[in-house]
């Protein structure tokens, strides 16, 4: 279970650093649907939405930036 959490955190950090899922997918050699599922799983486990999902962009929820 801890290994999965670490991978999920790695994917989340990648999305934040790259600014979008597309580049994070390429960097991590994972499909778009798989990375989306991993982020949703991480959000569910933590009980918080980590990303604001918009049509073409993803933003970190501001609660985590303050």
C-alpha positions as a printed NumPy array, in Angstrom:
array([[  0.   ,   0.   ,   0.   ],
       [  2.804,   2.46 ,   0.809],
       [  4.443,   1.863,  -2.577],
       [  1.202,   2.832,  -4.327],
       [  0.926,   6.009,  -2.251],
       [  4.482,   6.966,  -3.191],
       [  3.732,   6.438,  -6.889],
       [  0.567,   8.495,  -6.58 ],
       [  2.517,  11.311,  -4.925],
       [  5.149,  11.093,  -7.671],
       [  2.423,  11.443, -10.316],
       [  0.838,  14.363,  -8.456],
       [  4.166,  16.184,  -8.182],
       [  4.806,  15.567, -11.858],
       [  1.432,  17.056, -12.823],
       [  2.08 ,  20.122, -10.672],
       [  5.6  ,  20.611, -12.042],
       [  4.578,  20.101, -15.675],
       [  1.315,  21.99 , -15.337],
       [ -0.756,  19.392, -17.159],
       [ -1.557,  15.702, -17.361],
       [ -0.2  ,  15.272, -20.892],
       [  3.404,  16.054, -20.036],
       [  3.175,  14.151, -16.74 ],
       [  1.916,  11.106, -18.658],
       [  4.859,  11.268, -21.038],
       [  7.36 ,  11.753, -18.221],
       [  6.031,   8.782, -16.234],
       [  5.291,   6.396, -19.128],
       [  1.69 ,   5.88 , -17.991],
       [ -1.627,   6.354, -19.784],
       [ -3.879,   9.361, -19.299],
       [ -6.646,   7.253, -17.782],
       [ -4.233,   5.445, -15.44 ],
       [ -2.717,   8.654, -14.071],
       [ -6.191,  10.162, -13.639],
       [ -7.3  ,   7.102, -11.684],
       [ -4.195,   7.266,  -9.504],
       [ -4.781,  10.931,  -8.684],
       [ -8.447,  10.288,  -7.901],
       [ -7.435,   7.399,  -5.664],
       [ -4.925,   9.635,  -3.86 ],
       [ -7.578,  12.335,  -3.406],
       [-10.002,   9.764,  -2.022],
       [ -7.426,   8.372,   0.375],
       [ -6.495,  11.838,   1.644],
       [-10.083,  13.066,   1.673],
       [ -9.214,  16.216,  -0.292],
       [ -9.4  ,  17.391,  -3.877],
       [ -5.824,  18.142,  -4.88 ],
       [ -6.461,  19.479,  -8.37 ],
       [ -9.016,  21.798,  -9.88 ],
       [-10.001,  20.128, -13.114],
       [-10.827,  22.439, -15.988],
       [-11.212,  21.666, -19.681],
       [ -7.579,  22.027, -20.722],
       [ -5.745,  22.764, -17.48 ],
       [ -5.29 ,  21.402, -14.019],
       [ -4.488,  23.655, -11.094],
       [ -3.444,  22.816,  -7.579],
       [ -6.231,  23.575,  -5.163],
       [ -5.184,  26.788,  -3.411],
       [ -5.69 ,  25.31 ,   0.071],
       [ -2.411,  23.449,  -0.374],
       [ -0.477,  26.534,  -1.433],
       [ -1.138,  28.612,   1.703]])
